[in-house]
Amino acid sequence: MNSRLPHKEPLIFIGQLSEQNETQVTFETRFPLTPTLAMFCEAAAQGTSFFPLSPNCNAGVVSSFRNIKLCNKADTLHFDTTVTLKHSFNDSYLFEFNAISNASQNRVATGEIAVFYTSL
């Protein structure tokens, strides 16, 4: 779990970080009940906290979601979610996310998320 997040159970959806490089992270996503599309979006937003983007910033604010799609019905409570950095400008970042079912290996949700980083 990422200690940079203020979230607590049951609203923390991200688990162990599986892979990380400068432009992409993959992490375990766990839900307490069958996830909705909004829960996948929240998990992706939480996953952006794995990126060490702006050295002077310590908090991210989601500014928008777009191209959000539920591709398949959720068949498990455990997923592998990949968040990829697509574009950046100053302290604004555009990410793409994909959630893959651990049970069927089907892509369940996808979309883009824009995040603005700031200091508190």
C-alpha positions as CSV (number, residue, x, y, z in Angstrom):
1,M,0.0,0.0,0.0
2,N,1.2,3.5,-0.7
3,S,1.8,5.6,2.4
4,R,1.3,8.8,0.5
5,L,-2.5,8.2,0.5
6,P,-4.7,9.4,3.3
7,H,-7.3,6.7,2.5
8,K,-8.2,4.0,5.0
9,E,-10.2,0.8,4.8
10,P,-12.6,0.2,3.1
11,L,-11.8,3.1,0.7
12,I,-8.2,2.1,0.0
13,F,-8.3,-0.1,-3.1
14,I,-4.7,-0.3,-4.1
15,G,-2.4,-3.1,-2.7
16,Q,1.1,-4.3,-3.6
17,L,3.0,-2.5,-6.3
18,S,4.0,-5.1,-9.0
19,E,6.0,-3.1,-11.5
20,Q,7.1,0.5,-11.8
21,N,9.1,2.6,-14.2
22,E,9.1,6.3,-15.1
23,T,5.9,6.1,-17.2
24,Q,4.0,3.1,-15.9
25,V,2.9,1.4,-12.7
26,T,1.1,-1.9,-12.2
27,F,-0.4,-2.7,-8.8
28,E,-2.8,-5.1,-7.1
29,T,-6.3,-3.7,-6.8
30,R,-8.7,-5.2,-4.2
31,F,-12.3,-4.3,-3.6
32,P,-14.5,-5.2,-0.6
33,L,-17.5,-5.9,-2.8
34,T,-18.2,-6.2,-6.6
35,P,-16.7,-3.0,-8.0
36,T,-18.6,-0.4,-10.0
37,L,-17.0,1.7,-12.7
38,A,-16.6,4.5,-10.2
39,M,-14.6,2.2,-7.9
40,F,-12.2,1.4,-10.8
41,C,-11.8,5.1,-11.4
42,E,-11.0,5.7,-7.7
43,A,-8.5,2.9,-7.7
44,A,-6.8,4.4,-10.8
45,A,-6.7,7.8,-9.1
46,Q,-5.1,6.2,-6.0
47,G,-2.6,4.4,-8.3
48,T,-1.3,7.8,-9.6
49,S,0.2,8.3,-6.2
50,F,3.0,5.8,-7.1
51,F,4.4,8.3,-9.5
52,P,7.1,10.6,-8.1
53,L,6.2,13.4,-10.4
54,S,6.7,16.9,-9.0
55,P,9.4,17.2,-6.3
56,N,7.8,20.3,-4.8
57,C,4.3,18.8,-4.8
58,N,2.8,16.3,-2.3
59,A,-0.9,16.1,-3.2
60,G,-2.7,15.3,-6.3
61,V,-6.2,16.5,-7.3
62,V,-8.2,14.7,-10.0
63,S,-9.4,17.3,-12.5
64,S,-11.2,15.0,-14.9
65,F,-11.9,11.5,-16.2
66,R,-12.6,10.8,-19.9
67,N,-13.1,7.8,-22.2
68,I,-14.2,5.7,-19.2
69,K,-15.5,2.3,-20.1
70,L,-16.6,-0.8,-18.3
71,C,-15.4,-3.5,-20.8
72,N,-16.6,-6.7,-19.1
73,K,-18.5,-7.6,-16.0
74,A,-16.3,-7.9,-12.8
75,D,-15.9,-11.6,-12.1
76,T,-13.7,-11.2,-9.0
77,L,-12.7,-8.7,-6.3
78,H,-9.0,-8.8,-7.3
79,F,-7.5,-7.0,-10.3
80,D,-4.2,-5.9,-11.7
81,T,-4.4,-2.3,-12.6
82,T,-1.9,-0.5,-14.9
83,V,-1.6,3.3,-14.9
84,T,0.4,4.8,-17.7
85,L,1.6,8.4,-18.0
86,K,0.5,9.7,-21.4
87,H,1.2,13.5,-21.2
88,S,2.5,16.1,-18.8
89,F,2.6,19.8,-18.7
90,N,4.1,21.6,-15.7
91,D,2.2,20.0,-12.7
92,S,-0.7,18.6,-14.8
93,Y,-0.6,14.9,-15.9
94,L,-2.8,12.8,-18.1
95,F,-2.8,9.0,-17.3
96,E,-4.4,6.0,-18.9
97,F,-5.6,3.1,-16.8
98,N,-6.6,-0.5,-17.5
99,A,-7.9,-3.0,-14.9
100,I,-7.5,-6.7,-15.7
101,S,-9.4,-9.5,-13.9
102,N,-7.2,-11.9,-11.9
103,A,-9.8,-14.6,-12.5
104,S,-10.4,-14.4,-16.2
105,Q,-7.5,-12.1,-17.4
106,N,-10.2,-10.0,-19.2
107,R,-9.9,-6.2,-19.3
108,V,-12.7,-5.0,-17.1
109,A,-12.3,-1.2,-17.1
110,T,-10.3,1.4,-18.9
111,G,-10.1,5.2,-19.2
112,E,-8.1,8.3,-18.7
113,I,-7.6,10.5,-15.7
114,A,-6.1,14.0,-15.4
115,V,-4.4,14.9,-12.2
116,F,-3.0,18.3,-11.0
117,Y,-0.3,18.1,-8.4
118,T,0.1,20.8,-5.7
119,S,1.7,21.3,-2.4
120,L,-0.3,21.4,0.8
